[in-house]
Amino acid sequence: MSDPAKVRRHAERVRELVASVVRSQIKDPRLGMITITDARITADLRDATVFYTVLGDSVAQADTAAALESAKGLLRSTVGKALGLRHSPTLTFVLDDVQDQVKHIDDLLAAARNADAEVQRLAAQAKYAGEAQPYRVDDETDEADETDEADEATDVKETPRGGETR
């Protein structure tokens, strides 16, 4: 097993090397506006996955994927020589669809914001279906309770020995 820091350094180096070779040495007309976003390499340094994005539609993405597949041998030999490893890592190219996911999440957040605004607009215009205070306590019953308690307090008499009678 390799040191995780060493694996990270090699992955970063793979990303830089692939980006450099794609920019300077690959002259395939199918290669679109490509950006190498990330590279990951396994702990045994044998397999590397390179993530990329392409500016354009699905046709441009498919053409760029085909161009990368055809240039895989050149890229692998360049990466192997530059890293100085016993075995050159195999390269796998994966289309990084982060931008599509970000757009989808932004659309969902905008829809949620609009729904919240609509709920608040409806709540501001809402009126009670019945009375505003359905649990209102009548004032008359409160006064009657107070007079009953006062009458009970006067009914209690003390006996000469300190006891109470009713």
C-alpha positions, 0 to 999 in steps of 0.5 A: 500500500502507498502513502495516501499523501503520495497517492494524492500527489500522483493524482494531481500530477496525472491531472496536470499531465493530461491537461498539458498533453491534451492542450499541446499534443493532441490535434484531433479535430473531434476534441472540443473545449475540454477542461480536465477537472479532477484525477483519482488514482488507486492506492496501488497506482495502477488505475487512474480515473480522469474527470473532464467537462466539455463545453457544448451539447451531447454531440460535442461530448461524444466526439470529445470522448471518442478523441480521448479514447483514441489518444489514450495510448499517448496519454498513458505513455506520457503519464507513465514516463513523467511519474517514473513508476514501474507500471504506467497507470491505465487511464479511464476518462469520465465525463464530469456532469457537475454543471448539469447537476448544479443547474438541476439543483438551481432549478429545484431551489428556484421552484421551492422559492416560488412555492414558498412565496406563493404560500406566503402570499396566500397566508397573507390574504387568509381569513379565519374559517370560523371565529378568530378565537374559537376557545374564547372563555365567557366573562360571565362564568369567570365572575360566577366562579369568583362569587362562589369561592367567596361564599364558600370562604364565609361559610367556614366557622371556627370552633373553640378548639381550633377546628372548622365546621361547615 
